[in-house]
Amino acid sequence: MGIKDANNMGAAMAGAAQDTLLCHFKDTGRNPSYYDAIFTGDLGHIGKDILVDLMETKGYNIKANYNDCGILIFDKEKQDTHSGGSGCGCSASVFSGYISHMFKEGKYKKILLMPTGALMNSTTSQQGESIPGIAHAVAIEMS
């Protein structure tokens, strides 16, 4: 994505999330409506909006069933978090709590969980290099 600002992780990771989603939909022949819910973690508010826009440019509307784990955990107004927290931590927490509860209640039968991350260190940031993002998708279905 060419993002160099270490304080803008959501923007840095949104491109990786888009690429993973597009590959998943192409490989499986599915579309966003196949899933009861699609989750990233943690793009935060900014990254979530960017991902929605990026997917729309490729003809996919994910607004109806997409959310971000960091947004679900943190209340940016009450907690002054601005965006969120660790992608793997947010995804694991939301999956083991909220998502598994929704499966048990029968409200979810099919979800796509996509933890996101930024592959950076202090040296690359100080050198002004862009921050590469990564995203892995796990489709979980119950019969």
Buried (B, 14 or more C-beta within 10 A) or exposed (E): BEBBEBEBBBBBBBBBBBBBBBEBBEEEEBEBEBBBBBBBBBBBBBBBBBBBEBBEEEEBEBEEBBBBBBBBBBEBEEEEBEBBBBBBBBBBBBBEEBBEEBBEEEEBEBBBBBBBBBEBEEEBBEEEEBBBBBBEBEBBEEE
